[in-house]
């Protein structure tokens, strides 16, 4: 997490990396009990109103989508140790 946290702060200049628990369903429900640590990261920023999560008006901004895509692509490259 430290590698990604440090890089994420550089990617999003005015943001802090803060561990948080997601109430949603993830693969961690299956992997953690068998001893595989499971972490998640999102580079997508949402509105403070929750973006209508799982409703008919669920939304993510276009800019947030593209920035999040770039963030996650670079994060995968970091973890894969590719230049």
Helices and strands as residue ranges (DSSP letters): H 2-11, H 28-31, G 32-34, G 50-52, H 62-79
